Structure formats: C-alpha cells, structure tokens
Amino acid sequence: MMMEEKKKQQKLSAFVFWLVQNANSNTSTFTFSAITTNPLRHVVWKIFWLVYQPICMNFTKQRLQKHHTDTIWSVAFHPSLPLLATCSADNSTILYDISTSPPTVKYHLKHHTNRVVSVALHPILPLLATGSCDNSTIMYDISNIYTSPPTIKHHLKHHTDTICSVAFHPSLPLFATGSGDKSTILYDISNIYTSPPTVKRHLKHHTDWVVSVAFHPSLLFLATGSADNSTILYDISTSPPTVKYHLKHHISYVLSVAFHPSLSLLATGSDDNSTILYDISNISTSPPTVKHHLKHHTDWVYSVAFHPNFLLFATGSADKSTIIYDISTSPLTVKHHFKHHTNFVRSVAFHSNLPLLATGSWDKSTILYNLDKM
C-alpha cells in the first residue's frame, strides 16, 4: 500500500515539474531585452498550491541529512520550480525536489574540485550558479531539469581566490561574484545562451575578502559585504559603477548582505555577533541610516534573509541557532528562535512564494521549516 502511494506521489511530482516548467514556454530562447514573467506560471503555482499542499506541506520541520558529507555552505530556493539547491564543503551541489514529502534528491552535481560555498538560481531564466574554493564559478543550464540533469553552460575562472558569493540580478542581464581576492566581478549575461558571460566591471574597492554580494531587485544598486568590516553600495546605473556609500557600522567582518525586495531595507550580518537593518528610503540622495541594530545572537551572524511576501526576517548564526524576526513591529520582535542544528547555521533562505524557510549548517544537514505550522 505504501509503495502504491509512493508511486502516485512520484507521478504527481513529475506532472508538477512538467506543468510548472512548461508554463514558462520558450525559456531557452529568452533574451533580456524581452524578459517577461509568464502569467500562466502564477496560475500554475496557485493550482499546485491548492491541490498539492496537503502532500508536500504536511510537515512542521524536515531535516535533510546524509546527502552531503560535509558542511552545508549555502541554500537557495527556486521561486517557481519546486527546487531547493544546497552546496557543501564536500565539493558538491544537490538539487532537491520539494514537491515530494520528504524532499528527494533530484540531482547531485560534482563538477567542482573544492568546497562549493555559494549557490543561486535565476528567478526567470533556467540558470543555476555555484561558487567554489577552486576559484571558479559554474553556470548550469537547467532548461530540461525534469527529464535530464543540469549541464555546464559556462565555467568562469576570472578570480584568483575563493568565490564566496554569487548573485543574479532578477531582471537585468547582470551576474555578480564576490571573492577572497578582495574583488567583485560584474558580468554581462545578455547573450548567455550563445556566448559566455563577459566581465563588465572588475570592482576592487574592498581591502579584504568580498564575502557577500546582493542586487537590489528594482533600484540600480549592488551591495557587497567584506572581511574589511564594511559594506559598499554601488550605483550600477553609471559606467563604471560608482561607490555610492561605504558603510562602516560593524566592528568585524560583514558576512552577509540582503535587500528587501519591496521595503526600503538593507540588512547586514557580521561576526561582531550583530545584524544591522538600514533604512534606504532616500538612498538616491542620502546615506542609509541604521534603523535597527540587533544583538540577539551570541556568535557570528553568517546569513541574513528577508521573506518577500511576509513581514519576516531571518538570521543564521555560529551560535547554532536561527532567529526569525517580525519586521512589522518597531523595534523588531523575535518571532521564533530555532535551535535544531548542532553546529553553525551557515545559510538561511526563504521561499519567495511558499511559507518555507531553509537553513544549512556545519552539522552537514539542511532543515526545512513550514512557517504555516509554526
């Protein structure tokens, strides 16, 4: 009986993948001059959510373990396909199918020769990017992810040290990498399907490792966080990009940076054990101001993330815990303080459409939280 149920679930999972993938027709021929999000994709998600929610979301907390054999460095959800990506110090990246319960390993990618420390999925184009301690970035084509494994589209080797962070701009043909060589590279990916990304700019304004990079989804800004204890906000509307603001409010490494997609907020996490939320309402004319300085963790704050649709903000820390803040209150209130990992929480990520939080840890496991059940 259990086998029959499992087969039914697998068939339904296959159908969901096919449906969502085909809702974005002609993905492989997208050009950035004409990128639009197919409205059908949203309809598909609504149908999927109504019909399939009782199966795939029937949990409070799920621990994914024994798939990686070393530290989980980074986690990322795909916003429209039912995928979760995790990367590890075991030199590999895993793509999970989250339309099954529990999630299943769809593909296990082993193309890097050293730790994979950053992973990102493009929200519209079928692209997966990974950054590694082998000093390279791999871009995978995930166009046919239901029927076949991702293929290496481009293997970028422009940095001379670890690729600490990778990020796609959600709507512009831009891709950024931050590195242990103290620099940030801004790539032009306009012709990604016919030719490799080209180095648009090589930014060298930090004096130590560039640990985190993030694009603002609607304003023309790029944020970089560095081991030189600072955050730089670049104006990418200029050529070359200009340093708009250089923020120095932390007293140690800035390990993570994140913009809220719709609110005027920038977050930074640091190994001074604190998180800063900046008000960037007047970013075009005046510097960001410190809105909140959060000090609820007792060790390094490795990762910060906003939920785009709920008023929630998450932080992951070397104190082995994850905090979820309610950002509708002032000051912010701690909504949840999760202590389910047995080692550093290295990465936190919200699903953009579903009430899901993923945390990746040095305990070699990833935990999925269903926030609807909390």
N, C-alpha and C positions, 0 to 999 in steps of 0.2 A: 504493500500500500504506500509506504514511504517512497519507494522507487518511482511509482506512478506519479506521485505528487511532484517529485523532483523533476521528472521528465516534462510534466506540464509547465513547471516553472521555467525550465530551460527553453521550452518552445516560446513561452510568453516573453521571456527575456530577449530571445532572438528577434521576435516581432517588434518589440520596443526599440531595439537598436536599429533595425531596418527602417522603421517608421520615422524615428527622430532624424536619422541620417538623411533619409530621402526628403524630409521636409525642407531641407536646405539644398535644393536642386542646383546642379551645375557648380558645386563648390570648387571643383578643381580648376574652373576657368574664371574664378573671381578675379577682378582687377580692383585695385584700391581706389581707382577713380570712380568706381560704381558700386562700392560696398553698400549693401542694404541687408538688414536682418529680415529674413523671410517671415511674414506674419504667421504663416502656417506652422512655423516651429513653436510659437507660443500656444497655438491651438493644440498641437500635439502634446505639449507638456501638460496642458490642462486636462486633456483626456487621460494621459498617462497617470497623472496625479490622482484623478478621481477613481479610475479603475484599478490601478496597481498599488496604490498607497497601502492598503491593508496587508499586502505581502512584503514589500520592500521596506516599509517604515514601521513594521511591527516589532520594534525594539526600543529600549531606552539607551543602552550603551553596548557597543560591539567592539571587541578587541581583535584586531587583525595581527596575528603573530605567526612566527615560524616560517614566514615567507621571505623575509630579509634575515640575513645572518649577522648584521652589524647595525650600528646607529642609523636611525631614520633622520635624515637631514632636512627634508622638505616635503610638504604635501600640498596638493592643489586639485581642486575640482574642475571639471569641465562644466560650463554653465548650462549647456543644453543636451549634450550626450550624457548618458548615465555612467560617467567615468570618474574615478579618483586616481590620481597619479602620486606615487611615493618614490623617493630616491634615497639611496643609502650609501654608507661607507663600505658596503660590500661590492661597490663598483657597479651597481645595477639600479634600474628603474622598473617599477611594477605599475601596470595599469590594471585597476580593479573594475569589474562590472558591478556597479552598485544597484542594478535593477534586480539582483538576486539577494536573498537573505539567508545566511550572511553573504556579504560580497565575495565574489570569486575572482581569482587571478585570471585575467584575460590574456595578458602578455607580460613576459618577463624579459626586459631588454638588457643586454650585457655587452654594449659596444664601447664603453669607456674602459680605460686601463687603470683608473684610480677612483677614489671616492667621488660619488655624484652628490653634490651638495645643494643644487638648486634645480627646480623644475617649474615649468609654466606651460599652460595650454592657451592657445589663442581662442578668444571667445567666438570668433566668426569663421576664420579660416581653419582648415584641418591641419593644424601645426602643433607639434609638441616640441619644447626646447628643454635641454638639460645642460647644466654647467658642472664642470668637474675639476678635481685636483690634478687631472692630467693636462691642465691648462687649455682645455678645448671646450667648445660648445657644439652640441649636436642638435640639428633641427630635423625632426622626423615628419614625414608625410603620413597623416592618419586618415586619409580620404576613404580608404576601404577597410576601416578598422573592424567592421563586423565580420568580414569574410577573410581578411588576411592581416598579418602583423604590420605594425608601422615600419616604414622603410626610411633609411637615412637619406634625407634630401640634400643636406649640406653639413659639412664638418668644418667648423670655423676655428682657426688657430692663430688669432691675431694678438692674444695676450701672452705674456711671458710668465704668468703665475696662475694660481688657482682662480677659476671662475666662481666667484662667491654668490652671485645673484644674476638671474635672467628675468627679463620682463618684456612682454609685448604691449605696444600701445593698442587699445581696443578698436580704434577706428582709423588711425593714420598708419601709413606703411613704415613704422618705426619699431625697432627692437633694440633693447639696451642690455649691456652686460657690465657688471662691476667685478673688479679683480684684485687679487693680492699684489698685483704690480702697481697698485695705487691709482689706477686709471679706470675710466668708464668709456666704453665704446658705444656710440650711437650708430646703428646700422640702418641703411635704407633697404627695405624689403619689397619695394614696388614691383619688382619682376621676379618674385620668389619662385614662381613655377618654371621660369625659363632660364634663370641665371642666379648665381649665389648672391647673398646679401653683400652690399658694398659698404665699406667703412665711410660713414658720412662725416663723423667727427670723432676724434680721439681726445677725450677730456682729461686733463691732468692737473686738477686744482686741489686735490687732496694730498696730504703728506704721509698717508699710511693706507692700509688696505681699504678698498671700497667694498663694504660688506653687504650692502643692500641698495637696490635701485627700484624706483616705482614711478610710473607715469600718472599724471592726473588725467582722468578719462575725458574731460571736456575742456579744461584750461590747458594752455600750451606750456606746461611745466613738467620738469623731471626732477625728482628728489633722489639724492644719494646720501647714504649714511656710511660713516667711516670710522676706522680704528684711530683716527686722529681726533676723536671725541666730538666731531662736528657733523652737521647736516648741510648740504648745499642744495639750494633750489635754483635750477637752471631755467632760464627763459628760452624755450626751444622755438620760439617764433622768429628769433633772429638767426642770422647766419654769419659766423658760427654762433652756437648757443652761448648766452652770456650768464655769468653768475649774478643772479638777481639778489639773492640773500644767502648769507653764510651764517648759520645758526650755531651758537656755541653755548648752549644752556646745560648740556650734560658735562659731567666731570670725568667720564671714561668713555670707552668705545660706544659708538652708536651702531647697534647690531641689526636694527630693523626699521624700515620706514613704510608708511602706508597712507594714502589719501582716502578720505571718504568719497564715494562716487557722486554724492549729491549734496551733502552738507559741507560747509566751509571748514573742514577739519583736516589737519595733518597730524599723524601720530609717529612718535619715535620711541623705540625701546633700547635700553642701554645696559651695559654691565656695571653701571653705578646703582643697579637694582631698581631703577625707576623708569617710568613711562611719562612722556610729556605729550599732551594734546595741545596743538597750536590752533588758534583762530586765524584762518587765512581769508577772512571776508574781504579784506582790502588789499589782497596780495599784489594787485597791479600797481598800487600807489604807495603802499607802506608795508613794512616787515611784518611777518607773522608775530602774534603775541601769545605768550604762554597762558592758556585757558585753564588747564588742569595739570598738576604735577603729581602723579600717582605713585605712591610708595607702599603698596600692599605686598609686594614680593620681598623675599629675604635673600635673593640671589639674582644673578644676571637675568635681564629680560631679553630673551632671544628673539621673540617673534611677536608681532602685533598685527591685528586684522580687524577690519570693520565688516559688519554684515550690511550689504547694500539695501536690503528691504526692511529689516527690523532694526530698532534702535539699540543695537548691541555692539560691543567692542570686546575683543578677546586678546589676552596676553599669555604667552607661554614662557616659562622660566626655568632656570637651573635649580630652583628650589623644588623641582619635580612636580610643580602644580600649574594649573591653567585657571585664570580668572576671567569670568565674563561680567562685564560692566553694563549697567543700564545707562545709556547716554541721554535718556530723556530727562534725567534729573540733574540738578546742579547744587552741590557737587555730585559727581558720578557716584552711583551706589554699586556695591558688589552684589551681583545677582546670584552668581554661582562661583564657588571656589572648589574646583575639582582636584583631587589628589589621588588619581588612579594609576599614575605612572610610578615606576620605581627608580627612575633616573631622569636626567634633564629633559624638559619638554622643549624640543628644538624648533618646532614649527607648528603654527596654528592656521587653519583656513576655514572660512565659512563657504557653504554652497550659496551661490547667488540667488537661486530660486527656491530651494528647499530649506526647511529648518534643520540643517545639518552642520555640525562642526567636526572637523578632523584635527587630531593632534598627533604629531610624530615625535618619537622620543629616542633617547640614547639607550632605552631598555629594549630596543630592537622591535618595538611594536607601534602600531597605529591604532588610535581609539576613535571610533565614530560615535558621536552623541546625537541623539534625536531630541532636539530642543522642545518639540511639542510635548514630549513625555516628561520633561523636567519640571 
